[in-house]
Amino acid sequence: MLVKSYNKPLTLIGGGEFSHQILSKCLRIAPTLIAVDAGLNHLDVKKSIPNWVIGDLDSAKKLEVWEKKGTKIKSIQEQETSDFEKCLYSFKAPYFLANAFLGKRIDHSLATISTIVKMRNKKVILLGKKDILFHIENSIELDLKKGTRLSLFPIKKVSGVKSKGLKYDIKNIEFSPSNRIGTSNEVTGTKVLIELDGPGMIIILPQKCFKAVILKFDEKFLR
């Protein structure tokens, strides 16, 4: 059930590997902050007050302190989805900057990556300490520096239709998680084009590509 709709992007914080630097970078673009359950425990009540904390709330600490600071508490007790998925179906926004959802536990990281494919109607950028991940619906063009590491990881069977600016062409290659994957490709030109025959592909880029990715999602927030 939709809790609230926003006309600007949202910053989400989860309970995974956390970086103050990444959070600050996200908040400059998307200042509305939502803590997803244990993500609340990364925050300092004197510095970053989330608008909401959401989830089954079995791990979030000192909820009464945050509530006094103005944070709204949304408890969702169904156990068929992860707290990250609960957050995505509860809020509508142009896109989501999701940090501290990767690292620490591989099962949580895999569940998060699976969710951004499952809920591909939501535009989500996952930010780890080293990498940026997001789902490619069918095609994408990016301005990247020559030599940039670019990996493609399929969550389901998906075929390459066309590519430009990559060391290894993906045309006519059938990718699947149990057979052919596309890790450790490399950018050979400043313009990169990737076209696929359908959804299901995750692109993985270094953190230094943050600005290039954000510009692709929404240029006006970096003007």
N, C-alpha and C positions, 0 to 999 in steps of 0.2 A: 504494500500500500504506500502511495506517495505521501511523504511527510511534508516536503516543501520543495518548491521549484525556484531556482535561481537563474538570473540572466547573465551571470558571470561565472567563470570557472571556480572550482572549489579545491582547496588543499585538504587532503586526507592524511591522517597519520595512524599507522598500525603498530602492532607490538613487536615487529621484527627488528632488524639491525638499523639503528638510528644514527642520524647525522644532523647536528644543529645547523651546519652549513647548508645542507640540502633543504632543510625546513625553511631557513631564511630566504633562500633563493626562490622557493615556491611561493612563499607568502608575499613576496614583492609583486608577483604576477596574479596570484589568487589569494587575497588576504582573508577570505572567509575560511575558517579552519574547522574541520570536523574530526574529532577523535573517535577511532573505532576500537571500542572496548579497551584492551591493554595499552593501546596507543596513548591513552590519557596519562599513563604513568611516565612517559618520556618528557612530559611538559612541566615547566616551572610556573606555578601559579602567579608568580610576580612578573612573568614575561609574556607568556602566550596563553590567552584565554580562548578555548574553542567555543564556537557558537553552539555546538552540539557534542554530546558523547552518545554513541549508539552501539547496539549489539545486545547479546544476552547478558552482558555486564557481569560475567562471573570472574573477570580478572581486573577490572578497573577499580582503582583504590581511591579512597577519600572523596567519594561522590558528593557528600554533603558540603565539603569545602568548595568544590567547583561550582555547585549549584548556587551557593551564596555569592559567588563571583559573577553569576549571570549565565552560566552554561546550562543549556536545556538538556534534560536527561530523557533519552528514548530507549526503553527496554523492549526488545523483541525476543520472545522466549522460544519461538519455533527452532527446532534443531535439524531441519532438513537442509539448511544453507549455512555457509560460513558467515562470520560477522562482516567480512568485506562485502559479500554478496548482499547481506541485509542493508548495508549502507548504500550500495549502488541502486537497489530497487526503491529505496526510501527517498532519494534525492534526485532531482533533475537539474542538470547544468550543461553548458556548452561542452565542457570536458573536465576531467578530474586529474589532478596531480597527486599521485598516490605514493607516499614515501614511508619507509619502515615497514613494508610488507614483504620484503625479500631478506634473505640471510637468516641466521640463527637456526631455523628448522627447515629442512628441505621439503618436508611434507606440506608445510604451510606455504612455502614459496611456490610449489607446484600447484597447489589448490588455487592460489591467487592468479597464476598465469592461466590456468584452465578457466577461471571465472571471466577474465577479460575477453576470452573467445566465446564463451557461453553467452555472455551479456554484451555482445558486440554492438548493440544499439547504443551503448554507453561508450564514449570516447575516453579512454584511460591511458595515462602514461605512468608506468611503474618506474620509480627511481630508486636504484640501489646505490651503494657507496661507490661502485665502479662502473655500473652499467645502467642504461636506459632501455626499457622494453615496452613495446606496444604492439597491438594487433593490426595487421594489414588486411583491410576488407577485400579489396581486389587489386588495387594499384596505388603506388605512391611515388612522388618525385621529391627529392631532397637535394639541397646544396650542401655538399660535404667536402672536406679537404682530402686531397689525394693521399693515399696511404692509410686512411681511416679503416680500422677493423669493422667489418659489418657481417653479422651472422644472421642466418635465417633458420628458425626452428619450427617445423610443422607440428601442430597439435593433432591434425588429422590428415588424411590424404589430400594433397593439393598439388597442382602442376604449374610449372612456370610457363608463361606465355611469351614474355619478352623481358629483356633487361638491357640497360645501358650504363656505362661507367663502372662496371664491376670486372674484376680480374677473371672471375669464373662466370660465364654466361649461364643463365638458368632456363633458357628457352628449351621447351619440350622435356624438361626434367620432371619426373614424378616424385614428389617428396612424400614421406610418411615417417612418423616417429619410430617405426619398427624397421625401416629400411634406409632410405636416402634422406639425409639431413643436409643443411647448408651452412654449417658453422665455419668460421675463420675465412670468410671471403674478404676481399679488400677493394677499396674504392680506387679507381684508376683515373677518374676525371672528376671535375667539380660538380657536375650534374649527374645524379643517379636516378634511374628509372627502374621500377620493379612492377611487373604486371603478372597477375596470377589468374587462374581460372575460377577462383572462388575464395571464400574466407577460410581461416584456419592457420594462418602463418604468423609467427611472432618474429619481429625484427629486434635485434640486440645491437646496441651501439654504445661506445664509451660515453662516460659522463660529460666529456668535453663537447659533445654534440647537443647538449641541452638546448642552446639557443636555436640551433637549426631545426630541431624537432618542434619547439614551441612555435616558431615562425610558421611552420607548416600547419599546425593545429589552429592557430589564431594570431594573425599578424598584428592586429590592433593593440594587443596587450604589451607589445614591446616598442611601440612608437614613442 
